[in-house]
Amino acid sequence: MADAELVRPDYWDGALLASASDQGSLIETGIPEPTPLRRLTVAGAPRLYFKMMKPKPIVFPSITSVIHATTPTPDFLQRWISEHGERRAMYLRDERGAYGTLMHAMFAELLIKREFDLGTVGQRVKDYIAKDSLPYPADYWEHDLKMDLIGLADFVHDWNVRPTGIEVPMCSETRGSAGTGDLFAIIDPPEKKRGQKAHDVFAYIDWKGGRKYFADTYPIQCGEYVELHGENFGVKPDMIMLYGPKDWNAKTRIRYRYENITDHEYRHMFPNLLEQYRMRNQHQSPIVRLAGGLLELGKNNDHLVSVQYVDEIIAKMEEE
């Protein structure tokens, strides 16, 4: 049986979020924490979210799954695959994905606790690799994660970042989408406009693990997160940013990468992609392929493989 994890925010400050609203003074107790969502992530099937309702759950394709299924591979990624060969490129892609997952967890911890013992990073990497039996040497991860954490600390200082929500699950029956936003925060952008420094700007900041490029599809993803936040909580971020680590040395002045994509031309493209996704998948129930048991040479091993439909997974969840 494939399991659907329960997704809750890593951090939520409803009172601070209310202060970003025009009606903030009327929301005395703050904006309530979002309702947890179920999320199913299995190889060979699109990532799905479930909102547990009666008489049956409502299923949403994840924002990232829709984008991956309906947009071409970015040019820089095509060049990268060509340089490394497809098999090696897929291995490196998966390694960076695993690194990014750990980076996200450490970023969240630093923002929540407001401190991080860099001396623990090496052991955490070893534990992470061992826990999931990851096939990566990860010998450079400790160094890079330390540098990335320092870069994030610089960003928090430079932009006076005050989180309202970290890893926030959101869905919309109206829009038909769901996803988990990295960081919603009140910030003070250091960039001057007409000689003035901006204060208390409500922003969505998406963390990306790549050290060189921001893909053209990222504004589509972030734009939908912003719309979901506005629909779910009544407050829509005024600014959208991409944040990424970078390689730096003692002479580097800014130890992180960022891009303001608030006015990006692709920001509102997601509904069109979702319509394409639905048309392509309207007659299909996503399939999860599972395997387990003792594999023996010279014997029929068909009984070790099973096919499970997402509808069956949902029905099992309802029974529980």
Salt bridges, closest charged atoms under 4 A:
GLU5 OE2 - ARG39 NE 3.05
ASP94 OD1 - ARG93 NH2 2.94
GLU109 OE2 - LYS113 NZ 3.58
GLU109 OE1 - ARG124 NH1 2.60
ASP132 OD1 - LYS131 NZ 3.58
GLU142 OE2 - LYS146 NZ 3.10
ASP144 OD1 - HIS143 ND1 3.18
ASP148 OD1 - ARG211 NH2 2.81
ASP154 OD2 - ARG255 NE 2.61
ASP158 OD1 - HIS157 ND1 3.47
GLU173 OE2 - LYS51 NZ 3.16
ASP182 OD2 - HIS104 NE2 3.39
ASP188 OD1 - ARG162 NH2 2.93
ASP188 OD2 - HIS199 ND1 3.75
ASP200 OD1 - ARG162 NH1 2.89
ASP206 OD1 - LYS208 NZ 2.91
GLU224 OE1 - ARG175 NH2 2.78
GLU227 OE1 - LYS236 NZ 3.08
GLU227 OE2 - HIS268 ND1 3.97
ASP247 OD1 - ARG211 NE 2.92
GLU296 OE1 - LYS299 NZ 3.30
